[in-house]
Structures are given as structure tokens and as C-alpha cells.
Amino acid sequence: MLASLVRAKKTLHSRRVAVCAGRGNMARDYVAHNPRTGKAISRRGPVADVDIRGMLPVDGMWMRIPVHEILPLARGASDGLQIPRSQGGGFARRVDALHALHRVMQSQIEDAHGVLLDALDDDESDNRVAALGVLPAFALKRHDGLLQCLSDRLLDEDPRVEKAARDCLLKVAPVFPSGCEEILRRELRDQQQDRRANAFEALRRTAAGWPEAGCLHLDELIREEDRDLRRRGSKILRTIASNAGATGWDLIGWSLEDEDAIVRRNASNTLITLANNEPAIATIFIEGAMLDEDDGVRKSVIRALKKLDMQNPRVNKMVIDGARSRDYNLRKACIEHLSIIMSGGALRDAASELLKQETRSDLQKKLRALSRDVEMEGTEDEKNRFLAPLERVDPPSDEIDAPRSGDSYTKGEHDKQQSGRPHSEDRA
């Protein structure tokens, strides 16, 4: 049975290679496949959105070489090429021509591909470094054999070549995920920490564009006995949280149950993203993570809890249970949410019950305020807030100017006060 599965996998692989070769050499014809099923894996967007500027070598003399001079110089047919002043001037060498191989005419792609393969195995380390610099850009036109050479150069004895190969992997892996699958699988488990770190960065970039490809590696990493592999892999869960679907949710759920607190903490950082995009899934994870012993996990739970719908009955129960938690921060956050999920007598009863077992003075003060019926037990000012305002009643217009009862002054005196001038009798 096992032998038949191996033969089937090899057959699928050979068919994929044949199909890719028959369709053409452009990156848009590259199709990433699931190595287990042979089916094409989906991508966040089309390969055509690759920014070619990020795949190009560092700016240099290669940009000035005339197109018809690139191949002869890259083969080493001459020691160098003098660039005319009209084209910028300078002196180009073979390494510059290797950097320019992706600029050759379409009819020269086949010959340029052969030159690049030879340069990747050249005895001169400078030529190998130059070939690795142009490999990402050239692979967009034709990638046959280039990824295998990249795998070999990652094991190169020259530190400069090895460093160039690592940089090349960071550019190539997000564009050709299945082509770099075995390379990543090996590099992720390398004992050299700098190589391992570089591979995980390449995996993070790959997972951002190809969530399913990222999940394939993470599915293996979170099962490793090496704790460092699980920790590094769990950091990438945030990258796939919103795009990987049910497969990504499974990975997050398993990581939240890991024996290592750092793994669980990294996985809990996905809860806010899930709460915004998949609140039902987030509610399930938060409910279990509320009981976690790690303080970092509970902090993530508190932040994610605020994003959930407080009118959801399941969320209501979580808040009430969290108000009894031994963790002060979680307990405080849930007590602050009590007035959102309850009101009236239910709120006062719940607060009174929680007050019986609360030991922190600030939370006791908060619960007392929630348990008190302000309308009946509050101060005079607090009670007045619940009184309905009286409606305004305007007096009749004929009573506005009439003298008030009990006034001792006469009409003349009233007029004198109104005008501010002495009466005529007073002047006499």
C-alpha cells in the first residue's frame, strides 16, 4: 500500500512538471500543488501581482549594458565591455552581465537559461553570487532547474554564496511555494539559528500569499518535538488567521492546547483577528483560553473579548464566568462588561453575588455601585435624575402686566418705578 502511494505521488509530480513545461515559462503559468493530493492550491491573489522590482538585483552597471551584448559577456567571451558615454559610461564585467540576464530578448531566453545554470555552478564564487542575484527575476521567465541549483547553493562552503542564496530564497519562496517546498522543509529544521530564522521568514512571506502552502508546513511544525520549531511556527499563525479557513482554525486550536506557554501565547495573538472576521470561531477559542494558566494568553483573551457581540448568550455566560476568575485583570474586564450584558434587577443581583467573594477594594467599589438601586437608595441628586421634568406652562398674556396681589404702591408709583422718572405731582 505504501509503495503504491509513493508511486502515485511520483506520477503526480512528473505530470505537474510536464504540464508546467508545456504551458510555458512565465511565472503566470506556475501552479502550486498540494504534495499530498496533487491538487492546485489557492492563492490570495494572482501571480501576476508580483512586484518585479523586488525580484531584481541591486542597481548597478548591469542596467547600462546593451541588450545584444549581455549574452556574450555573460558567457565570459571577453574580459569586459566599455559602455559608451551616451549610455551612461563605465566598464561592465561578466558579473554585471550575469545580473542582466533577465533583460535578454525573448528569443534568447533558452540560451540565457543555460548560461545562468552554468554560472550557478561556476568555480568562481563571484559568479555564483551574481547568478543568485538574478535568479529570482529570471525565474519569472523560466524556472526549470533553477530551484534545484538554489538548494545546492544554500549548502555552499563560501559564506558569501550561502548568504546570497538565503536572500534569493526570501524572494523566490513566496512566488514558487511548491518548488521551494523541500528547500524550506530542510532549512526550517537546520541547526544553525541564522539559517533557521531566514527560512521562517521565507515561510512567513509564503504564507501571506499562499495560506494553504503555509498551512502545509505549519501542520508539520506544530507537531515537532523541538520546542523552538513550534514556537517559531506559532508566530506565523497570525499571518494565516484570516485567510486559511478551517485548516488554519485547526492549527490555531491545536497550538492553543500546546504544552509550551510561549506557543499558546503566540497562538492567542490570533484571537483578535478571528474575533473581527470569524466571531463564532473566536468565541469557542476564547472560552477555552480563559482558563489558561499563562498570563499572556489571558491578556490576549481580554483584548479579544471586547470585540465580541455582548448580546450573544454564549458571550454573556463567558463574561459572568470571567467575573469570578482568579486572574485580577480578567475579572476586572468582565465586571466592567456586566452593565452591558445586564440591567435592572438582574444586574444588581449578579453584582451583589459577586461582591460576596470579591477581595480587591477597587472591584468591590465597582460592584457596590452596580448592586445599588440608585432610584431608591441614591442621594437626593441621584434620585432627582429619575424624575420626569415638569412641562412648561406660560401664564395668560393679560396677567403678565397686572399688579401682583399685596402690592402697597399705587398705579402711579408703579408707573414711576417702571419709567425711572418722577411723577408730575411730585414735580409740582
Backbone hydrogen bonds, N-H to C=O, Kabsch-Sander energy under -0.5 kcal/mol:
donor,donor_aa,acceptor,acceptor_aa,energy
5,L,1,M,-1.8
6,V,2,L,-2.2
7,R,3,A,-2.5
8,A,4,S,-2.3
9,K,5,L,-2.4
10,K,6,V,-2.4
11,T,7,R,-2.4
12,L,8,A,-2.5
13,H,9,K,-2.4
14,S,10,K,-2.7
15,R,11,T,-2.3
16,R,12,L,-2.3
17,V,13,H,-2.3
18,A,14,S,-2.2
19,V,15,R,-2.8
20,C,16,R,-2.7
21,A,17,V,-2.3
22,G,18,A,-2.2
23,R,19,V,-1.8
24,G,20,C,-1.1
27,A,140,L,-2.0
29,D,26,M,-1.8
30,Y,27,A,-1.6
34,N,39,K,-3.2
38,G,34,N,-3.2
41,I,32,A,-2.4
44,R,209,G,-3.0
49,D,46,P,-1.8
50,V,47,V,-1.9
52,I,50,V,-0.9
54,G,51,D,-1.3
55,M,52,I,-1.1
56,L,52,I,-0.8
63,M,60,G,-1.5
64,R,61,M,-2.0
65,I,61,M,-0.6
65,I,62,W,-0.6
69,E,66,P,-1.7
70,I,66,P,-0.6
70,I,67,V,-1.1
71,L,67,V,-0.5
73,L,69,E,-1.6
74,A,70,I,-2.6
75,R,71,L,-2.0
76,G,72,P,-0.5
76,G,73,L,-0.9
77,A,72,P,-2.1
81,L,92,A,-2.6
83,I,81,L,-0.6
83,I,90,G,-3.1
87,Q,84,P,-1.4
88,G,85,R,-1.7
89,G,84,P,-2.3
92,A,81,L,-3.1
97,A,93,R,-1.8
98,L,94,R,-2.4
99,H,95,V,-1.8
100,A,96,D,-0.9
101,L,98,L,-1.4
103,R,100,A,-2.3
104,V,101,L,-1.4
108,Q,105,M,-2.0
109,I,106,Q,-1.2
112,A,108,Q,-2.8
113,H,109,I,-2.5
114,G,110,E,-1.6
115,V,111,D,-2.1
116,L,112,A,-2.4
117,L,113,H,-2.1
118,D,114,G,-2.1
119,A,115,V,-2.3
120,L,116,L,-2.0
121,D,117,L,-0.7
121,D,118,D,-0.8
122,D,119,A,-1.3
128,R,124,E,-1.6
129,V,125,S,-2.5
130,A,126,D,-2.3
131,A,127,N,-2.5
132,L,128,R,-2.1
133,G,129,V,-1.6
134,V,130,A,-1.3
135,L,131,A,-1.2
137,A,55,M,-0.8
138,F,134,V,-2.6
139,A,135,L,-2.6
140,L,136,P,-0.7
140,L,137,A,-0.6
141,K,138,F,-1.9
142,R,138,F,-2.4
146,L,143,H,-1.3
147,L,143,H,-0.9
149,C,145,G,-1.7
150,L,146,L,-2.2
151,S,147,L,-2.0
152,D,148,Q,-1.7
153,R,149,C,-2.4
154,L,150,L,-1.5
155,L,152,D,-1.4
156,D,153,R,-1.6
162,E,158,D,-2.4
163,K,159,P,-2.4
164,A,160,R,-2.1
165,A,161,V,-2.2
166,R,162,E,-1.9
167,D,163,K,-2.1
168,C,164,A,-2.0
169,L,165,A,-2.2
170,L,166,R,-1.8
171,K,167,D,-1.0
171,K,168,C,-0.5
172,V,168,C,-2.3
173,A,169,L,-2.5
175,V,172,V,-1.5
176,F,172,V,-2.5
180,C,176,F,-1.5
181,E,178,S,-0.9
184,L,180,C,-2.8
185,R,181,E,-2.4
186,R,182,E,-1.9
187,E,183,I,-2.7
188,L,184,L,-3.0
189,R,185,R,-0.6
189,R,186,R,-0.7
190,D,187,E,-1.4
193,Q,191,Q,-0.5
196,R,192,Q,-2.4
197,A,193,Q,-2.6
198,N,194,D,-1.9
199,A,195,R,-2.1
200,F,196,R,-2.1
201,E,197,A,-1.8
202,A,198,N,-2.0
203,L,199,A,-2.2
204,R,200,F,-2.3
205,R,201,E,-2.2
206,T,202,A,-2.1
207,A,203,L,-2.9
208,A,204,R,-1.5
209,G,205,R,-1.1
209,G,206,T,-0.5
210,W,206,T,-3.2
212,E,42,S,-0.5
214,G,210,W,-2.2
215,C,211,P,-2.3
216,L,212,E,-1.7
217,H,213,A,-1.3
218,L,214,G,-2.4
219,D,215,C,-2.7
220,E,216,L,-0.7
220,E,217,H,-0.6
221,L,217,H,-2.4
222,I,218,L,-2.5
223,R,220,E,-0.9
224,E,221,L,-1.5
227,R,225,E,-0.6
230,R,226,D,-1.5
231,R,227,R,-2.4
232,R,228,D,-2.6
233,G,229,L,-2.4
234,S,230,R,-2.3
235,K,231,R,-1.0
236,I,232,R,-0.6
236,I,233,G,-1.1
237,L,234,S,-0.8
238,R,235,K,-0.7
239,T,236,I,-1.2
240,I,236,I,-1.0
241,A,237,L,-1.0
243,N,240,I,-0.9
244,A,240,I,-2.4
247,T,244,A,-0.8
248,G,244,A,-0.7
249,W,245,G,-2.0
250,D,246,A,-2.1
251,L,247,T,-1.8
252,I,248,G,-2.2
253,G,249,W,-2.7
254,W,250,D,-2.5
255,S,251,L,-2.1
256,L,252,I,-2.1
257,E,253,G,-0.5
257,E,254,W,-1.0
258,D,255,S,-1.4
264,R,260,D,-1.9
265,R,261,A,-2.6
266,N,262,I,-2.5
267,A,263,V,-2.4
268,S,264,R,-2.2
269,N,265,R,-0.8
269,N,266,N,-0.7
270,T,267,A,-1.7
271,L,268,S,-1.6
274,L,270,T,-2.3
275,A,271,L,-2.6
276,N,272,I,-1.7
277,N,273,T,-1.7
278,E,274,L,-3.2
282,A,278,E,-2.5
283,T,279,P,-2.3
284,I,280,A,-1.4
285,F,281,I,-2.0
286,I,282,A,-3.0
287,E,283,T,-2.1
288,G,284,I,-1.4
289,A,285,F,-2.5
290,M,286,I,-1.7
291,L,288,G,-1.1
292,D,289,A,-1.8
298,R,294,D,-1.7
299,K,295,D,-1.9
300,S,296,G,-1.6
301,V,297,V,-1.9
302,I,298,R,-2.2
303,R,299,K,-2.0
304,A,300,S,-2.3
305,L,301,V,-2.6
306,K,302,I,-1.1
307,K,304,A,-1.5
308,L,305,L,-1.1
310,M,308,L,-0.7
312,N,309,D,-1.6
316,N,312,N,-2.5
317,K,313,P,-2.0
318,M,314,R,-1.8
319,V,315,V,-2.3
320,I,316,N,-2.2
321,D,317,K,-2.7
322,G,318,M,-2.6
323,A,319,V,-1.5
324,R,321,D,-1.5
325,S,322,G,-1.6
328,Y,326,R,-0.5
331,R,327,D,-2.6
332,K,328,Y,-2.8
333,A,329,N,-2.3
334,C,330,L,-2.2
335,I,331,R,-2.2
336,E,332,K,-2.0
337,H,333,A,-0.7
337,H,334,C,-0.5
338,L,335,I,-1.1
340,I,337,H,-1.2
341,I,337,H,-1.5
342,M,338,L,-1.9
346,A,343,S,-0.9
347,L,343,S,-0.8
348,R,344,G,-2.0
349,D,345,G,-2.6
350,A,346,A,-2.2
351,A,347,L,-2.5
352,S,348,R,-2.2
353,E,349,D,-2.1
354,L,350,A,-2.3
355,L,351,A,-2.0
356,K,352,S,-0.8
356,K,353,E,-0.7
357,Q,354,L,-1.0
358,E,354,L,-0.8
364,Q,360,R,-2.3
365,K,361,S,-2.3
366,K,362,D,-1.6
367,L,363,L,-2.5
368,R,364,Q,-2.5
369,A,365,K,-1.8
370,L,366,K,-1.6
371,S,367,L,-2.2
372,R,368,R,-1.1
374,V,372,R,-1.1
376,M,373,D,-0.9
377,E,373,D,-3.7
378,G,374,V,-1.5
383,K,379,T,-2.8
384,N,380,E,-2.2
385,R,381,D,-0.9
386,F,383,K,-1.7
387,L,384,N,-1.1
399,E,396,P,-1.3
400,I,397,S,-0.8
401,D,397,S,-0.5
407,D,404,R,-1.4
414,H,410,T,-2.3
415,D,411,K,-2.4
416,K,412,G,-2.3
417,Q,413,E,-2.2
418,Q,414,H,-2.0
419,S,415,D,-2.5
420,G,416,K,-2.4
427,R,423,H,-1.6
428,A,424,S,-1.6
